[in-house]
Amino acid sequence: MDRVLLVLGVLALAVVVGFVWRSRNGRFTPVPPGVLAAATPAGGADGPADEPRDDVLTAAEVGAPLGAVATFVQLSSEVCTPCRRTHAVLDAVAREHDGVSHVDLDVAQHLDLVRRFGVMRTPTVLLLDASGAVVGRMSGATDRRQALAALDSCRHGVATR
């Protein structure tokens, strides 16, 4: 009888952990506003305005032009099935909205970005504003609804084509 209860307890715990993991999958996590305010370029006490910042990506770093409104930077791996689905979703959203772009980067070729942004799973999507500042991130498979909600949270409006 004790073994049956132990098995049921482990099964219940696994179900709870599975539901928590699933609820976090693809969810957009915005960068706190205080972090964004502190990251605005300014000279003087914080250093020169042209000093590189950890929270900003340039077109040279991602290998493509940034969107005029927002850019989805997807960090993927070659063998990741959710990465392909997320790529299709973000590519479609970028095509449907003016000023929005989508860049898909292979984690094996961009280990500097993986370390810099603490990427622990693929796909991880960084949402950049027009200046290249990271305004939020999503980890795991992302659906259209989640991508549009993330885009809506970006500071600027987005016009549909």
C-alpha positions in Angstrom: 0.0 0.0 0.0 2.9 2.4 0.8 4.3 1.9 -2.7 1.0 2.7 -4.3 0.8 5.9 -2.4 4.4 6.8 -3.3 3.7 6.2 -7.0 0.6 8.3 -6.8 2.4 11.1 -5.0 5.2 11.1 -7.6 2.7 11.0 -10.4 0.8 14.0 -8.9 4.0 15.9 -8.5 4.9 15.2 -12.1 1.5 16.4 -13.3 1.8 19.7 -11.3 5.4 20.3 -12.6 4.2 19.6 -16.2 1.3 22.1 -15.9 3.6 24.8 -14.5 6.2 24.3 -17.2 3.5 24.3 -19.9 1.9 27.6 -18.5 5.3 29.3 -18.8 6.1 28.0 -22.3 6.2 30.9 -24.7 5.1 33.5 -22.2 6.5 37.0 -22.7 8.5 38.5 -19.8 9.0 42.2 -20.2 12.1 43.9 -19.0 11.2 46.0 -15.8 10.7 49.7 -16.6 13.4 50.7 -14.1 15.9 48.7 -16.0 14.9 50.4 -19.3 15.1 53.8 -17.7 18.5 53.1 -16.3 19.7 51.8 -19.7 19.0 54.9 -21.7 22.2 56.3 -23.2 23.6 59.2 -21.3 27.1 60.7 -20.9 28.7 61.9 -17.8 28.6 59.7 -14.6 27.4 56.6 -16.4 30.2 56.8 -19.0 30.2 57.9 -22.6 27.1 57.6 -24.7 28.9 55.4 -27.3 29.9 52.8 -24.7 28.5 49.3 -25.5 25.5 48.3 -23.4 24.6 44.7 -22.5 20.9 45.2 -23.1 21.2 46.5 -26.7 21.7 44.6 -29.9 22.9 46.2 -33.1 22.2 45.2 -36.7 25.8 44.1 -36.9 25.4 41.7 -34.0 22.3 40.1 -35.4 23.4 40.1 -39.0 20.3 41.9 -40.3 18.7 45.3 -40.2 16.6 46.0 -37.2 12.9 46.7 -37.6 11.7 50.4 -37.4 9.3 49.4 -34.7 10.4 46.1 -33.2 12.6 43.1 -33.9 12.1 39.5 -32.8 15.6 37.9 -32.4 15.1 34.1 -32.1 17.9 32.0 -30.7 17.3 28.5 -32.0 19.1 25.2 -32.4 19.1 23.0 -35.5 17.4 20.0 -33.9 14.7 21.9 -32.1 11.1 21.2 -33.3 9.5 24.0 -31.3 12.1 26.4 -32.9 10.7 25.6 -36.4 7.1 26.3 -35.3 8.1 29.5 -33.5 10.1 30.6 -36.6 7.0 30.2 -38.8 4.8 32.2 -36.3 7.3 35.1 -35.9 8.0 35.2 -39.6 4.3 35.5 -40.4 3.8 38.2 -37.7 6.8 40.2 -39.0 5.4 40.0 -42.6 2.0 41.2 -41.4 3.2 44.3 -39.5 5.1 47.3 -40.9 8.4 48.0 -39.1 8.6 44.6 -37.5 11.4 42.2 -38.4 12.4 38.6 -37.4 15.9 37.3 -37.2 16.6 33.6 -36.5 20.1 32.9 -35.1 21.7 29.5 -34.4 22.8 29.2 -30.8 25.9 27.1 -31.8 27.1 30.0 -34.0 26.2 32.8 -31.5 27.5 31.5 -28.2 28.4 35.1 -27.2 24.7 36.0 -27.2 23.7 32.8 -25.4 26.1 33.7 -22.6 25.2 37.4 -22.6 21.5 36.8 -22.3 21.5 33.7 -20.2 19.8 31.5 -22.8 19.0 28.1 -21.1 16.6 26.7 -23.7 15.6 27.0 -27.3 13.8 28.7 -28.7 14.4 31.9 -26.8 13.1 35.1 -28.4 14.4 38.5 -27.5 12.1 41.4 -28.4 14.0 44.6 -29.3 12.5 48.0 -29.7 13.4 50.3 -32.6 16.7 51.3 -31.0 17.8 47.7 -30.4 17.1 47.7 -26.7 15.8 44.4 -25.3 12.3 45.1 -24.0 11.4 41.5 -23.2 11.9 37.8 -23.9 10.0 34.6 -24.5 11.3 31.0 -23.9 9.8 27.9 -25.4 7.4 27.4 -28.2 5.5 30.6 -29.0 2.1 30.8 -30.7 0.6 33.7 -32.7 -1.4 35.0 -29.7 1.7 35.2 -27.5 3.8 36.9 -30.3 1.1 39.6 -30.8 0.8 40.2 -27.1 4.5 40.7 -26.9 4.5 43.0 -29.8 1.6 45.0 -28.3 3.7 45.5 -25.1 6.4 47.2 -27.2 6.5 50.9 -26.5 5.6 52.0 -30.0 2.4 51.3 -32.0 2.5 48.8 -34.8 0.6 49.3 -38.1 -0.9 46.3 -39.8 -0.1 45.9 -43.5 
